[in-house]
Amino acid sequence: MTRKEIRDLTRKRLGETTAAFWTDVELNTWINDAGSEIAIATKCLKSNAYLTTVEDTAEYLLTAVASGINMISDVYLYLNGTTWEKLIPTSRNELDIFFPGWRSADSGTPDHYYWDREENLFGIYLKPNSDNSGTDYVRAYFSKDYTDVSSDDSTPALPEFLHMAMSDYTTALGYEQRGYGDKANDAWSKYHQRLQGYHTIRNTERTEDEEIIMKPERNL
């Protein structure tokens, strides 16, 4: 659906066909607000990027990996410049518990990573030595933020299944603005049901993928 189609559907659900009460600008803003919230709630926008590691340097800006990251799912290290190995997710609290004095540890082969979006921080432990420092030596896979649409013929960069949720969100805000609590609650209920439906679909797909991977080759 394009932005105009989502806005027109929202107007129809709100009971008006022209901008009698809600302006196009207002509804367009809510549509983009919906996109941002849905992207965070569903983690549906995926990407990956590389980071250049520096010898004896454990922490980097998260935006040095990529801008707009909302959750990192997997990180790989180009181990000794020869093979890609998956790093273990952790946190500074866990490092404090399991590796006391970890900040003072000598450089070596990193095997853990941690990150904090609010602090714009990405870290690896151990600090990389010379064998594990270089251009694009870390590859991170993540979900990212939604990018606002700015024209009526643009299609929001969300799975099509979630475009109706954008209308639900916008409709709910419209009803709330008019004081129609019951109608707003109904629209919010539809919104959350669609998000749950998306999670169910994705979980089913992941289960099917795992079953295929685990099948013996002769049974494929």
Secondary structure, DSSP 8 states (H G I E B T S, - for coil): --HHHHHHHHHHHHT-SSSSSS-HHHHHHHHHHHHHHHHHHH---EEEEEEEE-TT--EEEHHHH-TTEEEEEEEEEEETTTEEEE-EE--HHHHHHHSTTGGG---B---EEEEETTTTEEEEES-B-GGG-EEEEEEEEEEE------STT---SS-GGGHHHHHHHHHHHHHHHHT-HHHHHHHHHHHHHHHHHHHHHHHHHHHHHHHHHHS-GGG-
